[in-house]
Amino acid sequence: MKVIINRDIFTGARTAKHLTLEKLAKQLDVTHSFLSMVANGKTTLSIEMFMQLTKILEVPGKLLAKEILLPKNTEVDKTIKEQKDHAANTVENAG
């Protein structure tokens, strides 16, 4: 799972805690440039790092997350496709 953060909430929470990007990056053990890309929506955070960020900033995850990207499950996708194909064949054969 990957998370895109809400820039406004992130910036507001970070500045309220008087944390520069550099200080926050150090606490997260990442580079300043990486954190800047996260803040600007150019890259995502792992769920683990996102949880760490919510603790540092003391912000609920549901406020800080703009979007959560789920991994693509190819088995589920394959099953759905098979079910759609079966339904389509059933309709064709019934007519």
FENQUI-V97264 format. One line per field, one symbol per residue. burial: I if it has 9 or more other C-alpha atoms within 8 Angstrom, else O. A space follows every 50 residues. Layout:
# FENQUI-V97264
burial->???
This chain:
# FENQUI-V97264
burial->OIIIIIIOIIIOIIIOOOIOIIOIIIOIOIIIOIIIIIIOIOIIIIIOII IIIIOOIOIOIOIIIIOIOOOOOOOOOOOOOOOOOOOOOOOOOOO
